[in-house]
Amino acid sequence: MFALVKKSLIFFVLLFIPNLIIADERKFNLGKIATKTEIAGWDIDVRPDGLGAPLGSGNAIKGEEVYAEQCASCHGDFGEGIDRWPELVGGEDSLDTHDPVKTTGSYWPYASTMYDYIYRAMPFGVAQSLTYDETYQVVAYLLYMNEIIDEDFVLNNKNIGKIKMPNVKGFLIPDPRPDIANVNGNPCMQNCNSSTKIIGKARDIDVTPEEEKS
Amino acid sequence: MKKNKQKELKINRRELLAGSASLGAIAFSSKVAYSKETNLDNLPPNVPEWTGELGEGVDANPYGMPSEFENNVIRRNVEWLTASTESSVNFTPIQDLEGIVTPNGLCFERHHGGVSIINPKDYRLMINGLVDREMIFTLDDLKRFPQTNKFYFLECAANGGMEWKGSQLNGCQYTFGMVHNVQYTGVKLSDLILETGLKPKAKWVLAEGSDSSGMTRSIPIEKILDDCMIAWAMNGEALRSEQGYPARLVVPGWEGNMWVKWLRRLEFGDMPYMTREETSKYTDLLPDGKARMFTWVMDAKSVVTSPSPEKSILYRGIQQLRGLAWSGRGKIKRVDVSLDGGKNWQTAKLHDPVMSKSLARFTLPFEWNGQELLVQSRAIDETNYVQPTIHELQKLRGVNSIYHNNSIATWKVNKDGTVDNVRLG
């Protein structure tokens, strides 16, 4: 009996005490423990695998209404972008051309990023005002306009991490730099082979802001 | 007669000062009508007007501002670049600055949802995810951690981004001014996580701002533990609101977008979060349509700040060429200057202090007698990386990368001393 108690004690000491010690190892005893409610209010990010996507759903049919009301004044009725506000639709097969068009459809690798960004930062100036369902609806509408899903496809927290975006394989990691030839610290100093022909002048382009004349 | 004239001048000056005072805070920003001409009455052997009267007393300006004669030294933006000023950028007037410290009010601004104004009493930093203890800190809590003070440059990855296809903006400020250099005071993240603990699976950190854009970037844990800090002060005073007051992230040597301002949360996770800023933006498109991702380091770069498009040569004879150099990989080792478009180079003087991941100042005296010059500078950092030409970069990356243009610029000094941003080829 005593042996058993002793054994249990040892077991307890070995298994639980170390954990308790780690948990109490606050070096400076600053700050406070965050509650689950506090974290839930601020932890709004959504990862490519869908982690963080809040409970909710929406399709493009409903999304069209939300989009028309909340997004179209800047991004255009069809995601074409008004003035210098970003284009959201189109641009397929343009990335390797002289004038690439980077939209959610042609460039963005993950649908999760669309949800994350629209919820946290849009509509511009009224951030974090859309409901979860409205956000799913708008994302579904953009995916539909980019011909990635059908108009009645119901986007939700379970499947947002599974949407295959056209440009998901369009990105290269890791960073290959330094990618230039001269990394030996010893560049040419005299009579170097450098063209001194002027092929362009900013003054001729004439887009530099003018100073007010006082 | 002369006395009377001086008195008249004094009265005018007083009226002007009184006028400025009544205008209050806007007096400085408006263009005060001080003469740009030299007043011979103030020159020897005459007694200058300011000697014969008392100046303002202490506390006339409880927070001092630059001399009114320097009111041209300001941040400037390029209106056509962006759709709104709330999601836009302006540029540091580096051509007008000396040494390596950027004054706080001149540090360039880049906002994605305008400047948030945060009462420090309402500031909270949340740390959650793969830590032993998910925690919340106040600003006062952060200030009780061990403190670190470091100079670092911050450069936007798109600095010089308009110049990929050719010389476009005729200004040193517009082509190189998305950089600043200040001394930060804050807490190292390696100290902060002693309080929260760290789970072994934590490999990435999501840094999140509380501004209207909810700015977010993923940063690998190795960098976080190496030299990242949360700063609450710059150049000895609290952060300016436009630089993230009351607290921002400092990610030394890496692109400015990652230095999240108005920092509210750090989440530790086991994979990158692939935020909008690190996928659709701040990725570098190559000619084959693929894009480089996670190109964080700012490679070595330098610029001649004078002479430059804003800094004509005004006199013949001796000149002091000045410039700035920096590298995200460490210290600047050497800067070379060419006056003939890169055919011949001489090594400039580097001024102390030369610090890792900080701007360094260089100068080089030269004679000018009205001849045309093609002025260039070339930085070499302690890893022996040599700042490339635009043609070297274009050969590898094309012209649609937008970001990470660290190429050598060419300023053409014309016969009349004016200076042009030109492209050689």
HADDOCK unambig.tbl for C-alpha pairs under 7 A between the chains (distance, minus, plus):
assign (segid A and resid 23 and name CA) (segid B and resid 132 and name CA) 6.86 0.50 0.50
assign (segid A and resid 26 and name CA) (segid B and resid 194 and name CA) 6.69 0.50 0.50
assign (segid A and resid 26 and name CA) (segid B and resid 195 and name CA) 4.77 0.50 0.50
assign (segid A and resid 27 and name CA) (segid B and resid 194 and name CA) 6.15 0.50 0.50
assign (segid A and resid 27 and name CA) (segid B and resid 195 and name CA) 5.70 0.50 0.50
assign (segid A and resid 28 and name CA) (segid B and resid 195 and name CA) 6.56 0.50 0.50
assign (segid A and resid 30 and name CA) (segid B and resid 141 and name CA) 5.89 0.50 0.50
assign (segid A and resid 31 and name CA) (segid B and resid 135 and name CA) 6.62 0.50 0.50
assign (segid A and resid 31 and name CA) (segid B and resid 136 and name CA) 5.67 0.50 0.50
assign (segid A and resid 31 and name CA) (segid B and resid 137 and name CA) 4.48 0.50 0.50
assign (segid A and resid 31 and name CA) (segid B and resid 138 and name CA) 6.84 0.50 0.50
assign (segid A and resid 31 and name CA) (segid B and resid 141 and name CA) 5.96 0.50 0.50
assign (segid A and resid 32 and name CA) (segid B and resid 135 and name CA) 5.51 0.50 0.50
assign (segid A and resid 32 and name CA) (segid B and resid 136 and name CA) 5.40 0.50 0.50
assign (segid A and resid 32 and name CA) (segid B and resid 137 and name CA) 6.56 0.50 0.50
assign (segid A and resid 33 and name CA) (segid B and resid 133 and name CA) 6.69 0.50 0.50
assign (segid A and resid 33 and name CA) (segid B and resid 134 and name CA) 5.91 0.50 0.50
assign (segid A and resid 33 and name CA) (segid B and resid 135 and name CA) 4.34 0.50 0.50
assign (segid A and resid 33 and name CA) (segid B and resid 136 and name CA) 6.22 0.50 0.50
assign (segid A and resid 34 and name CA) (segid B and resid 134 and name CA) 5.51 0.50 0.50
assign (segid A and resid 34 and name CA) (segid B and resid 135 and name CA) 4.54 0.50 0.50
assign (segid A and resid 34 and name CA) (segid B and resid 136 and name CA) 5.52 0.50 0.50
assign (segid A and resid 47 and name CA) (segid B and resid 273 and name CA) 5.02 0.50 0.50
assign (segid A and resid 47 and name CA) (segid B and resid 274 and name CA) 6.83 0.50 0.50
assign (segid A and resid 48 and name CA) (segid B and resid 273 and name CA) 6.81 0.50 0.50
assign (segid A and resid 48 and name CA) (segid B and resid 274 and name CA) 6.84 0.50 0.50
assign (segid A and resid 84 and name CA) (segid B and resid 82 and name CA) 6.39 0.50 0.50
assign (segid A and resid 84 and name CA) (segid B and resid 83 and name CA) 4.87 0.50 0.50
assign (segid A and resid 85 and name CA) (segid B and resid 83 and name CA) 5.87 0.50 0.50
assign (segid A and resid 95 and name CA) (segid B and resid 289 and name CA) 4.48 0.50 0.50
assign (segid A and resid 96 and name CA) (segid B and resid 287 and name CA) 5.39 0.50 0.50
assign (segid A and resid 96 and name CA) (segid B and resid 288 and name CA) 4.92 0.50 0.50
assign (segid A and resid 96 and name CA) (segid B and resid 289 and name CA) 3.93 0.50 0.50
assign (segid A and resid 107 and name CA) (segid B and resid 280 and name CA) 6.60 0.50 0.50
assign (segid A and resid 108 and name CA) (segid B and resid 279 and name CA) 6.41 0.50 0.50
assign (segid A and resid 108 and name CA) (segid B and resid 280 and name CA) 5.52 0.50 0.50
assign (segid A and resid 109 and name CA) (segid B and resid 279 and name CA) 7.00 0.50 0.50
assign (segid A and resid 113 and name CA) (segid B and resid 274 and name CA) 6.59 0.50 0.50
assign (segid A and resid 113 and name CA) (segid B and resid 275 and name CA) 5.59 0.50 0.50
assign (segid A and resid 113 and name CA) (segid B and resid 276 and name CA) 5.79 0.50 0.50
assign (segid A and resid 117 and name CA) (segid B and resid 276 and name CA) 6.22 0.50 0.50
assign (segid A and resid 120 and name CA) (segid B and resid 213 and name CA) 6.78 0.50 0.50
assign (segid A and resid 120 and name CA) (segid B and resid 214 and name CA) 5.76 0.50 0.50
assign (segid A and resid 121 and name CA) (segid B and resid 212 and name CA) 6.17 0.50 0.50
assign (segid A and resid 121 and name CA) (segid B and resid 213 and name CA) 4.50 0.50 0.50
assign (segid A and resid 121 and name CA) (segid B and resid 214 and name CA) 5.90 0.50 0.50
assign (segid A and resid 125 and name CA) (segid B and resid 212 and name CA) 6.61 0.50 0.50
assign (segid A and resid 127 and name CA) (segid B and resid 212 and name CA) 5.84 0.50 0.50
assign (segid A and resid 170 and name CA) (segid B and resid 290 and name CA) 4.86 0.50 0.50
assign (segid A and resid 170 and name CA) (segid B and resid 291 and name CA) 6.18 0.50 0.50
assign (segid A and resid 171 and name CA) (segid B and resid 290 and name CA) 5.70 0.50 0.50
assign (segid A and resid 171 and name CA) (segid B and resid 291 and name CA) 4.82 0.50 0.50
assign (segid A and resid 171 and name CA) (segid B and resid 292 and name CA) 5.64 0.50 0.50
assign (segid A and resid 171 and name CA) (segid B and resid 293 and name CA) 5.92 0.50 0.50
assign (segid A and resid 172 and name CA) (segid B and resid 290 and name CA) 6.93 0.50 0.50
assign (segid A and resid 172 and name CA) (segid B and resid 291 and name CA) 5.94 0.50 0.50
assign (segid A and resid 172 and name CA) (segid B and resid 292 and name CA) 4.67 0.50 0.50
assign (segid A and resid 172 and name CA) (segid B and resid 293 and name CA) 5.69 0.50 0.50
assign (segid A and resid 173 and name CA) (segid B and resid 292 and name CA) 6.35 0.50 0.50
assign (segid A and resid 173 and name CA) (segid B and resid 293 and name CA) 5.70 0.50 0.50
assign (segid A and resid 173 and name CA) (segid B and resid 294 and name CA) 6.83 0.50 0.50
assign (segid A and resid 174 and name CA) (segid B and resid 294 and name CA) 6.98 0.50 0.50
assign (segid A and resid 175 and name CA) (segid B and resid 292 and name CA) 6.74 0.50 0.50
assign (segid A and resid 175 and name CA) (segid B and resid 293 and name CA) 6.91 0.50 0.50
assign (segid A and resid 175 and name CA) (segid B and resid 294 and name CA) 6.35 0.50 0.50
assign (segid A and resid 175 and name CA) (segid B and resid 295 and name CA) 5.32 0.50 0.50
assign (segid A and resid 180 and name CA) (segid B and resid 392 and name CA) 6.87 0.50 0.50
assign (segid A and resid 182 and name CA) (segid B and resid 385 and name CA) 6.53 0.50 0.50
assign (segid A and resid 182 and name CA) (segid B and resid 386 and name CA) 5.81 0.50 0.50
assign (segid A and resid 183 and name CA) (segid B and resid 384 and name CA) 5.38 0.50 0.50
assign (segid A and resid 183 and name CA) (segid B and resid 385 and name CA) 4.23 0.50 0.50
assign (segid A and resid 183 and name CA) (segid B and resid 386 and name CA) 5.84 0.50 0.50
assign (segid A and resid 184 and name CA) (segid B and resid 384 and name CA) 5.18 0.50 0.50
assign (segid A and resid 184 and name CA) (segid B and resid 385 and name CA) 6.47 0.50 0.50
assign (segid A and resid 185 and name CA) (segid B and resid 380 and name CA) 6.25 0.50 0.50
assign (segid A and resid 185 and name CA) (segid B and resid 384 and name CA) 3.93 0.50 0.50
assign (segid A and resid 185 and name CA) (segid B and resid 385 and name CA) 5.75 0.50 0.50
assign (segid A and resid 185 and name CA) (segid B and resid 386 and name CA) 5.80 0.50 0.50
assign (segid A and resid 189 and name CA) (segid B and resid 344 and name CA) 5.56 0.50 0.50
assign (segid A and resid 189 and name CA) (segid B and resid 345 and name CA) 4.95 0.50 0.50
assign (segid A and resid 190 and name CA) (segid B and resid 343 and name CA) 6.34 0.50 0.50
assign (segid A and resid 190 and name CA) (segid B and resid 344 and name CA) 4.54 0.50 0.50
assign (segid A and resid 190 and name CA) (segid B and resid 345 and name CA) 6.35 0.50 0.50
assign (segid A and resid 191 and name CA) (segid B and resid 343 and name CA) 5.12 0.50 0.50
assign (segid A and resid 191 and name CA) (segid B and resid 344 and name CA) 5.65 0.50 0.50
assign (segid A and resid 192 and name CA) (segid B and resid 342 and name CA) 6.87 0.50 0.50
assign (segid A and resid 192 and name CA) (segid B and resid 343 and name CA) 4.52 0.50 0.50
assign (segid A and resid 192 and name CA) (segid B and resid 344 and name CA) 6.37 0.50 0.50
assign (segid A and resid 193 and name CA) (segid B and resid 343 and name CA) 6.40 0.50 0.50
assign (segid A and resid 194 and name CA) (segid B and resid 342 and name CA) 5.71 0.50 0.50
assign (segid A and resid 194 and name CA) (segid B and resid 343 and name CA) 5.60 0.50 0.50
assign (segid A and resid 195 and name CA) (segid B and resid 424 and name CA) 6.43 0.50 0.50
assign (segid A and resid 195 and name CA) (segid B and resid 425 and name CA) 5.55 0.50 0.50
assign (segid A and resid 196 and name CA) (segid B and resid 341 and name CA) 5.46 0.50 0.50
assign (segid A and resid 196 and name CA) (segid B and resid 424 and name CA) 5.64 0.50 0.50
assign (segid A and resid 196 and name CA) (segid B and resid 425 and name CA) 6.74 0.50 0.50
assign (segid A and resid 197 and name CA) (segid B and resid 424 and name CA) 5.34 0.50 0.50
assign (segid A and resid 197 and name CA) (segid B and resid 425 and name CA) 5.67 0.50 0.50
assign (segid A and resid 198 and name CA) (segid B and resid 422 and name CA) 6.57 0.50 0.50
assign (segid A and resid 198 and name CA) (segid B and resid 423 and name CA) 5.77 0.50 0.50
assign (segid A and resid 198 and name CA) (segid B and resid 424 and name CA) 4.55 0.50 0.50
assign (segid A and resid 198 and name CA) (segid B and resid 425 and name CA) 6.41 0.50 0.50
assign (segid A and resid 199 and name CA) (segid B and resid 423 and name CA) 5.64 0.50 0.50
assign (segid A and resid 199 and name CA) (segid B and resid 424 and name CA) 5.51 0.50 0.50
assign (segid A and resid 199 and name CA) (segid B and resid 425 and name CA) 5.86 0.50 0.50
assign (segid A and resid 200 and name CA) (segid B and resid 166 and name CA) 6.46 0.50 0.50
assign (segid A and resid 200 and name CA) (segid B and resid 167 and name CA) 6.13 0.50 0.50
assign (segid A and resid 200 and name CA) (segid B and resid 422 and name CA) 5.58 0.50 0.50
assign (segid A and resid 200 and name CA) (segid B and resid 423 and name CA) 4.93 0.50 0.50
assign (segid A and resid 201 and name CA) (segid B and resid 167 and name CA) 5.69 0.50 0.50
assign (segid A and resid 201 and name CA) (segid B and resid 421 and name CA) 6.06 0.50 0.50
assign (segid A and resid 201 and name CA) (segid B and resid 422 and name CA) 4.42 0.50 0.50
assign (segid A and resid 201 and name CA) (segid B and resid 423 and name CA) 6.34 0.50 0.50
assign (segid A and resid 202 and name CA) (segid B and resid 167 and name CA) 4.78 0.50 0.50
assign (segid A and resid 202 and name CA) (segid B and resid 168 and name CA) 4.41 0.50 0.50
assign (segid A and resid 202 and name CA) (segid B and resid 169 and name CA) 5.29 0.50 0.50
assign (segid A and resid 202 and name CA) (segid B and resid 170 and name CA) 5.08 0.50 0.50
assign (segid A and resid 202 and name CA) (segid B and resid 421 and name CA) 5.60 0.50 0.50
assign (segid A and resid 202 and name CA) (segid B and resid 422 and name CA) 6.23 0.50 0.50
assign (segid A and resid 203 and name CA) (segid B and resid 170 and name CA) 5.96 0.50 0.50
assign (segid A and resid 203 and name CA) (segid B and resid 420 and name CA) 6.90 0.50 0.50
assign (segid A and resid 205 and name CA) (segid B and resid 168 and name CA) 6.12 0.50 0.50
assign (segid A and resid 207 and name CA) (segid B and resid 169 and name CA) 6.47 0.50 0.50
assign (segid A and resid 208 and name CA) (segid B and resid 169 and name CA) 5.07 0.50 0.50
assign (segid A and resid 208 and name CA) (segid B and resid 170 and name CA) 5.87 0.50 0.50
assign (segid A and resid 209 and name CA) (segid B and resid 78 and name CA) 6.31 0.50 0.50
